[in-house]
Amino acid sequence: MQTEQVVQRIEAALPGAEVSVEGEDCSFSVVVLSPEFAGLPVVKRQQKVLAAFSTELQTGELHALTVKAHTPEEWKSFQQAGLTQIEM
């Protein structure tokens, strides 16, 4: 997969989300910011993102997808506290 394909797939699954992608070929790390994550545990947030890639993960076209999923408010508070490691 291409980086742009990963972004498009996540944006289609979570309209209005901000997406940052690192990686190439079949292994990516993503940071996804969406208000839809409010009140959801980490696992449910990750499942929402991973669901957009179920076929690719099953076939091996996408081997690994690391997901960091936060609300925009959480991300802002992380930045203010100096806790972010990946820039958006």
C-alpha angles and dihedrals in degrees: 000000000000124000091245091054090055091050093047093049093051093044090052091051094044109029112208094021121141110228132194119184133191126179140050145240106003104346125071142163118209137189112202124188116193136151086222089076093066111124095005123120118242094258093054091049091052091046091056090056096040092050088070089063103039095122094045092048091049095049095043094241084121111037102178135012118179111197130200107181123185141154115253089248092054091049091050091052090048090053092048090051091047093241101127120104100177120060120222 
